[in-house]
């Protein structure tokens, strides 16, 4: 192929201000209730397993969101308007952003923000080749903290923050509120937010999505331990941990756990971590919202809801917010 670019310069050269991964993971394992952040799922194998999850019959989220986009993108593009700078929080598989960029009217720039520098560069380079008329300005940053935006060559009419995939569900309520405030800040006055949000529904449908018959989600969860073994010199015995995903009705969220099948001690980066039988590590929350709950949370961060698009079964939502001009 003629235009197969390898890498692309990242706009900013500063390291994002995140504590070192090893220290972060150890701190979580020393808590009374053990936790590891879901952001560590996505090494190469983890990303591959997540791709497989998105194709599972039980995992309705990805295909439903894509379906909503395909039907409603012309309307979305009309509401968003021409010449926007699209700021994507995280840069996952590029299927959705490609769809969005294809439908938007002469977008000024695309700004993917991610803490995985390698992934960011290769993804940005591929997009630059496929969208030669859109300036691609990747930012290496932890998007949970405010970051500086680049200056596109074409002055944008407004900023559009894009956060697909119901990744917002990974954050607890106070974390999600704080993240929405960062989005509001980056969108700036007159800006907007397009966000994918998974909805509350029959808990049996939700639980099935995280307990697939093929066992891919279990493999995805357990892969976290293989990664710690490899990258932190840990010695987790994968056979003595099991995947569990339960819907917590009170908090409206799936809780993914890795449950110790026996009493054991595991060496993690030189520290022995004790596990009682049946003790578990929480590896992920996936919050589900009602339309009213999410509206209230986003309004609390300074957004105004303009539009909601759903699939025919109201499983998933794509929601559009504006940042009102100061009144
Ligand atoms: C990518 C965070 C939206 O919460 O459904 C899928 C990740 N975890 N199966 C989700 C996930 C287990 C997913 N998000």
Boltz pocket constraint, residues with backbone or C-beta under 6 A from the ligand:
constraints:
  - pocket:
      binder: B
      contacts: [[A, 53], [A, 61], [A, 165], [A, 166], [A, 167], [A, 169], [A, 170], [A, 209], [A, 210], [A, 217], [A, 284], [A, 285], [A, 286]]
      max_distance: 6.0
